[in-house]
């Protein structure tokens, strides 16, 4: 321990008497190290780290941390040159990560911006328990574009109908700027056929994507045993496919699959695979740690070697997380010269996941000060993380770096100590769009942080709407209280990310002057099944909904509906009759109680039946509800450990088919029927509010 610690290295050098000629920096050699017991102890310590030969390990420049000696020591290179990783049975290049970092000058001669290539929609969707619909993928793609992703991998158009549908719809449903970032994923041509005859390659072309990412084998073992073809044919497959697509003026990335394994066992052939792509004009060489088994210093050194071999071709990195190293490996590759990082939001992916860009991006920008994303864009990081979790119906990881709810939850080091900002964490939580949490039980001074207004700013349009129901002071105070409540619910897992409609309704309902278009009096649901089975047959459900419509609704909503209906005489007559009946009731009783409506409907399950009954009751008043359809319905369990006593959270997405506008509501309740009905009511109320505000026309 003495000789492998921070002071131990320099201590061993001093005791062994190593000196560089003409200078004072320590110089290590086998002769020096074996001259004293301290030097021998150092060699033994190195050997215990798992190196086959200490002499073979000494390659490059090793930092020698010490207050008495400079931080570098020259080590003799092995006779063979570069050495492979020890995990493949060869001599390891570096004793520890710092050695490999120093083995080559990793500082690029020309600073390149590091780009973010998102592969959540393909690689991330392969994760267990993750299923993204085409609508989900389109929404996430649009959000990734707004966040600032450089590339958005949409999927493999030749692999399944869902991905083919995504590319067909993305051309028109995404903005032109977002579509320009979309990449289509596929493979090199099939063995022993012409590239023009490969249907999978043609589907890549037909996708219309400007960027095409090709996976190609770079490990001779896979060429021999998986592709079952000759190594020369594999080179031809890479060469032909890249050249064919480049002739069609596409930007091409080659994902060199299992590159680091192939490089470690057969460096010459792995480099031949890259050369075949470069000769054909490939734009990017993406080095893939497909099984996640490579270590950071190997990643960095190998990336540097590839950059030196192909100085005119840009290099990228694609890492899996089987050893928990995907983030570290991606960062190491950037140090080695990579200028594009492929990864997924929240580390989604098969097995243990892919490189988590939620950790990589802020580390590059804030810690390494690498030219990548703008710091201002990072303020949307936490929001993006939670939004994608919601779309994928995945639980949000509370302790995730940077974006987790507890990422900036801190306590004083000493009881009663001051919580000065500089002492709390190394990163400002607002720089990644997160919040600092100091639990009240942890410190007597923590309350000041908890009492702060939520820093999120409301849009000017929403503020103007809220002022219709209250004065400036009331709006400010109630909005601060509501947003504080939302933040507190977020900490418990009741995330409202993506459910802006429910948050806006909470703000409206908090003001005394707000009158909803209708109120639910009560509801009842009956469910029965005379032939129960477990294979998804439609069940029977009957719902009864009773609601009250106040006179103010006639004045504010119904009159506007009359004006918008124009010549629809039947609907206009219904509304006029209801208005007349309400006015007569008020004259007779002297009260403005409103009118109660009762409707019954049957449907495919209780939620469907409730939705049918609700719309059936309101349709005579608001005929435009015919244009509202339910687009998505998600249920997530918030506290899995409670089993059947857990609280489900429901999210429902609606769309106005007349205008294309969409909105989402959320609700949580121990009764899943109540949670679903509350989200349904919120969705309908939000639509009527926006229509009355003339915001949906």
N, C-alpha and C positions, 0 to 999 in steps of 0.2 A: 504494500500500500504506500509505503514511503516513496518508492521510486516511480510509481505511476500517477501520483497526485500532482497538483499544480506545481508545487515546489520540488517534487521528487525528480522530475526530468533534469532540471538545471542542477540540482544537488548532485545527481549521479554524474553529470558532465564535469562539474567542478572536482569531484573526488577522483574521477578518472584522469584528470589532468589534460583533457582535450583542449587545444588552442589552435586557432587558425593562423597560418603564417602571415605576419605583418598586420595583425589586427587583434582585437580583444574578444571577438565573438567565438563562442564555443564551437568546436568542430568534432563531430563524432566519427570514429572509424572503429573497425573491429579490433585493431591493435590497441587503441586507446581504451576501449571498453573492457577488454580482457586484462588490462594492466593492473586493475585494482578490484578488490571485493565489491565495491560499490558498482563498478561497471558490469561485473558478472551478474550482480543482482538485478541490474536493469535489463540485461539480456533475458534473464529468467522470467522477469515480469512480462516482457514482450512475448516470450514464448507461451506463457500462460494465457495470453489473449487469444491463442489459437493459431498462431502462425507456424507454418511448417519450417520456415527458416528465417531467423531474424535478419540475416544478411540479405536474403532475397526480398525482405519487406522494405528495406531502406532504399526508398526511391523518391527523389524530390526534396522538398524543403520542409523540415519539421519545426513547428514553433516550440521554443523552449521557454515556457513562462517563468519568469523570475524577476525579482527587483534588482538582482545583482548581475544578471546576464541579459543580453539581447534575446529577442524572441525567435530567432531562427538558428537552425543548426544544419549544416550541409551534410547530407547523407549520400553515400555512394550508390549509384543506380545498379540494379542487377544486370548481369551480363546479357541476359536475354531481352532486355528492354521492358515493355509493358507486361504486367502479370495479371492474370485473371483473378476473379474472386475466389476466396478460399472455399466457398460453398460448392464450387465445381471441382474441388480436389486440386487446385493449383495454389501457387503462392499468392497471398493477398498483397495488393499494392500498398495499402496503408495500414498503419497500426491503429489509427483512430480517425474519425471524420476529418479532423484538421489536417491530417497528413495528405489525404487525397485532394483536399481543396488546394493544398500548396504544391501538389505534384506537377501542375502546369499553371502557367499564368492564365487565370480564368477571366481576367479583365478584358472585355471585348475592345477591339481597336475602334469600333464604331458603335455607338449606342443605338440599339434597335428597340422600338417599342414592343413590349410583350403583349400579345393579343390574347383574348379570351374566346375560346371555342367551346361553346356549350353543347354537350351531348346528352342532356337530360331526357330529351324526347325519344332517344333510341336506347343508349346504354342504360340510362337511369330507369327507363320503363321496363327493363329486363329484371329489375329487382323483385325479389319475392314479396308478394302482397301489393304490388303496384300495378294498377291497370288504368291507363289513360285513354279516354275516348278521343275521337278526332276533335271534338269541340274543346276538350281539355287541352290538347296539344296546341290548337290554334290560339287559345287564350294565353297559354304559357309563352308561346313564341312571341306574341305581341308584347307581353310584359318584359321578356328578355331583351327585345329590341329597345324598349323605352329605358331599360336599365343601362344599356350601353354595350351589350355583347357584340363582339366583332363577327362571330359566326354562330349560326344556330342550326345544329344538325337535326333535320326534320324526321329522319327515319330511313328505312331501306325500301324504296318503292317496289323493288322486285321480290320482296319477301312475304308481304301480306296485304290484303285489301285495305286495311285501315291506313297503312302508310301511303298507299297509292291515292286514297281519298284525300289524305292530308295535302299532298302536293297539288292535287287538282284544285282543291278549295283555297289553298294558301295563295295561289297566284292572284286571286281576285279579292279574297277576304282580308289578307294582310295588306298593310300599306306598301307602297312601292319600295320604300327604304328598308322595311323589314324583310320583304321578299328577297331583296338583293343579298341579304345576309344568310339566307337559308341554304344549307348544304344537303345534298343527297348522298347517302352512304350506300356503297356496294362493294363488289369484289372484282378482282382482275378476271379476265375471260376464263372460261372453262378450258381444261387441258385438251390439246389436239383438235381445236376448232378455230376457225377464223373469228376475229373479234367482231366483225360485222354480223356474224351469224349467232352471236351470243344474245339470247333474249333478255337476260338480266342486264347486260350492258346497254341494250337498246332502251330498257325501261328507265335507266339512269338518264339517258339522253332525253327521253320523252317527258321526264319529270319537269323539265324546263329550268331546273336549278342552275344558277351560274357557277356554283362551287360543287365539285364532286370529290368525295373522299373514298379512296379505294383501299381495301384491306388486301395486303399481299404477304405471302409467307416469306419470312426471313430466317427461319430456323431449318437447317437441312433435315433434322429429324422429322419435322412435319411434312416437308416435301416428300421424303421417302415413305413415311408411314400413314400420313393423312391424305395428302393429295394423290399419293401412289403414282408419281410421275418422275421423270428425270429432273435433275437439278437444272439442266440447261433449258428444259421446257418451262420450268417455273420462271426463269429469267425472261424467257420469251413472252410468257403471260403478262409479266409486269411491263415489259418494254412495249408490247403491242397495244395494251389497253391504255397506257398513259399517252402514247403517241396519237392514238385514234381520238381520244377525248380532247387532247390539246389542239388537234387540227380543227376541232369544232369550237375552239376559242373558249374553253372552260378553264377555270382555275382548279388545279388538281393537287390534292394532298394524297400522299401515299402513307397509309398506316402500316408500318412495317411490323407485322404481328410477331410476338415473341422475339423481338429483336435482341434484347439483352441476353436472353438464354442462348440464342444462336450465336451472338457475338462472343460469348464466353467460351463456347465449345468449338466454334469454327468461325473465327473472326474473318477469314478471307472470304468465305461464301456469304456471310451476312453483309459484308461491304459490297460484294458483287451485286447483291439484290438492290442495294441503294444506287449503285452505279448504273444499273439497267434503267432505273427510273429517271436518274439525272440525265442520262444520254438522250432520253425521250422528251425532255423538257418539263419534268415535274416541277411544280412551284414550291412544294413543302415536303420535307422528309420528316414524318412523325414517328419517333422511336417509341415503341410500345412495350411496357412492362406488363404483359398480358396476364401473367399469373401472380403478379404482385410480390415476387420473391427476390428482387434486387435491392441492394442497400444503397443509401444516398451517395456515398463516396464513389461507388462503382458507376452510378447513374451520371454523376457530374463528370467523371473522367472520360467515360465513353462518349458522352455528348460532346465534350471538347474534341475528342479524336475525330468524330464525324464532322464537326465544324471545320476542323483543319483539313480534312480530306476533301470536303465539298464547300469551299469558301463562298461560292457564288449562289448557293442554294440555301434557303431558309430551313431551319430545323425546329421541330416541335416535340412535345412530350405527351404521352398518354399513359397514365399509371392506374393500376388497380391496388386495392387496399388490403390484400390478404395478410400482410404483416403489420398493418397499421402504419405503413410508411408512405402512403400515396401522396400526402401533402408534402412531407419532407423530400420525397424523391422529385416531385415537380419543382420545388424550390431549388433543389440541387441542380436540376437540369438547366434551369434559368441561369444559375451561376456558371454552368458549363457552356452557355451560349444559346440555349433554346429561346425562341421568340414567339412561340404560340403554346399555350397550355390548354389541353383538352381536359374537361372535367364536368361534373354534374352539380346541380344545386343540391345542397345538403348531403352530398356524397352518395346519392342514390346509385344503385347498380347491382349487378348479379353478385352472388356470394357475399362478400363483406363490403362491396361497394367500390365506387371509383373515387378519384381524387376530388375532394370537396372544395369547390371554388369559393365557397363562403369563407373558408379559412385562408385559401391561397391569395385571393385578390387583396384583402386588406394587409396581409403580411408583405406582399410585394410593394404596395404603395406606401403604407404607413411605416413599416419597420425597415424595409430595404431601400425605400425611396427609389424604386425602379420606375422607369417611364412606362406606364401602363394605362390604367383608367384614370380619369380625373378624380381628384379627391372628392369633389362635390357629388359625383355619381355614386360613391360609396355610401352616401347617406341613405340610399334606397336599398342597401344590402339586407337589412333585417326584414324590411317589408317584402322584398322578393322571396326571401327564405320562407316566410310564413305563408305567403300567397301560394307558392308551389306546394307546400305541405297541404294546404286546404284543397287545392285542385286534385292532388293525388290521394286525398283522404288519409293522410299519414299523421301520426302524432308528432307534435313539435318537440324536439329535444331541448329540455330546459337548460342543460349544461353545455350546449354547443358553443364552441368558441365564437366570439364576436356577436353572434345573432341569438343565442339562447337567452331565455328570460332571466337566468341566473348568471349570465356571463359577466355582469358588472355588479353582482350582489356582493358587497364587501362588509367586513366587520373591522373594528379597530384592532390593532395588534395588541394593545393594552387596554384594560377596562378603564373607561372614562377618558381615553385619549381623544385628541382632536381629530376630526375627519376632514382635514384639509384636502382639497381636490388633488393636489400633487401627490398625496400619499395613497390614494385609493386604488388606482390601477394604471397600467402603463399606456392604455389607449383611452382617448376620450370617447365615451359611448355614443355621443351624438355624431361622431365622425362616421359611424356605421349605421346610424339610424336607430340605435338602441337607447335604453334608459338605465341610469344607475339606480340600484336598489340598496338602501341601507336599512335593514329590518329594525323596527323600533326597539325590539327586545335586545338588540345588540349594542345599542349605545344611547345614552341620554340625549345626545345631540342629533340623533338620526331623524327626528321628527321634522326638522326643517326641510330635509330632502323629500320626505314623503308628502309634505304639504304643498310642494311646488305644483303650479299649474302644468298640465300636460303641454309640452312644447310644440305639438303638432298644430299647424295653423289651419283654420277653416277657410274654405274658399270664399271670396267676396260674394259670389252668388248665393251661397248658403247663408252667410251672415245677413244679407239683405232680406232673404226669406224669413229668417228667424225674427228679424226686427218687426215683422208684421204682427207678431204675437206678443211682443214685449219691448220695453224700453232698452236703451243701450246698456244700462247697468245690470238689468235683469238678465239680458242675453249673455253678458260677459260672465256673470257669476254662475248661472245655471249651466252654461256651456263648459266652464272649467270643472264644475262638479260632475257633470256627465262624463267628460273625458277622463277624469280621475277614476270614476267608476269603471269605465271601459278598461283603463290600464290595470286596475286591480283585478278585474276578471281575466285579463290576459295572463296575469301571473299565475292564475289558477288553471289555466289551460282553456278558458272560454274565449279563444281567439276570435276577434271580429275582422281579421284581415281578409279582405275580399267581400265582406258583408256590409258595405257602406250604407246600403239602404236601411238596415236595422239601426245603425248608429245615428243616421239622420233622423229617423223616427223617434229615437230616444231623446234627441235634442229638441225636436218639436214638442213632444209630449211633456217635457219638463217645464214648458212655459205656460203660464196661466191662461193666456189668450188663445191657446190652440184648441180647436174643436175638431175631432176626427170626423170623417165623412159617415162613419157608422160605428156602432158599438155592439159587441157580441153580448147577448143576454145569457144564453146557455147553449150547449150542444150535447148531443147524445149519439153514441155509435153502438150498433149491434153487429157482431161478427159471428158467423156460423159456417159450418162445413159438414155436409152430410156424408162426404166420402173423403175423409182426410188421407193425405199421402204426403210424401216428402219430396216430390219431384216438380215442385213449382207450379202446380195447377192453380188457376185463378180461384181465390176464395170469395165468399159472399160477404158483403158488408152493406149496411144501411145506416145512413147518417141523417140526423135531424139538426138543423141549425136555426136558432132564433136570434134575430138581431134587431136593433133599433136605429131608425134613421131620424135625426133631429131636424126641426124646421130650418136651422141654419144650413143644413145640407142642401135643402131645396134652393135657398137663396144663393149659396156660394157655388155649388157643384151642378145642380140640376139645370138651372137657368143657362149655364154655359153649355151644358150638353144639348139643350134645346137649340141653341144658336148653331152648334156644330153639326147637328143632325140635318139641318136644311129641310128637304122635302120628304123626309122619312115620316110620313103622317102617322103611321100606327104607333111608332115609338114616341113621337111627340105627344100623341093623345094620352098614352100611358103616363107620361111625366106630368102633363097638365092635370090629369085626373087626380094623381097623387098630391100635387101641390094644392089643388082645390080642397081635397079631403083634409089635409093638414090644417089649412087655414080655417075651415069650418070647425074642426075640433078645438082649435085655439079660441075661437069666438065663443063656443058653447061652454068650455070648461075654464077658460081664463088661464090655462097652463099651456106651456109649449113643450109637452112631453115627447113629441115626435110620434112616429108610427112604427109599430113592431111588425116584422115580417117573419114568417115561419115557412121553411121549405124542407122537403125530404128528398133524398137522392140515394141511389144505389151505385156501387162502383166496385172496381177490382181491388179490394182491400180497404181498410178503414181510412187511410189518408186520401185515397182517390175519391171515396164516397164523400168525405168532408169537403174536399175541394169542389166537387160537383154541386153539393148543396149550397155552399157559400156563393158561388157564382150564380147559381139559379135564383137565389134570393135577390141578388144585387143587379142582375141583368136588366130588368125592366127600368131601373133607375139609370143605369150606366151601360148602354148598349155596346159601347166601345170595348167592354171587357171581353167580347168575343174575339178580339185580336190578341189577347194575352194568353200565352201558353207556357207551361212549365217545361223548362229545358233540361234541368238536372236536379237530382235529389240525392244528397249524401248524408249518411249517418256515421258518426264517429263516437266511440266510447272514450270518455274523459278520464275515468279512473278504473282501469282494467282490474286492479286488485279487488274491487268490490263485486266482481262477477255479475250475477243477475241484479244486484242492488246498485249497480253503477249508474251514472248519469249520462245519457246519450246527448250529443249535440247534433242538431240537424241544420243543414244548409240547403237552400233551395234557390235555383236560378230561374228567373222569369225572362220572357222576351215579348216585346210588343211587335207582332209580325207586321204591323202597318208601317212602323218607322225603323225597325231593326234594333231599337234600343234594348239593352239588357240590364238587369239589376239582380242583386243577390241579397237574401235575408238569412238570418241565423237565429236559432233559439235552442236553449238547453233546459231540460226538465227530467225529473226522475221517471215521468210518464212519457214514453216516446210518442204517444198519440198527441198529448198536449204540446210537446215540443214541435211536432210537425204542424199542428193546426196553428200555433202561434206564428210560425214562420210563414204559413200560407196567408194568414190575416195580414201580417206585415207586408207581404209582397203585393197584395191587392190594395191595401191602404196607401202604400208608397206610390203605386201607379196612379191612383186617383188624385193624390196630392200633387204629383208632378203634372198631371193633365190639367188640374185646376190652376196651377201656376203657369200653364202654357209652356212647360219645359220639355214636353214630350211630342210636341207637334212640329 
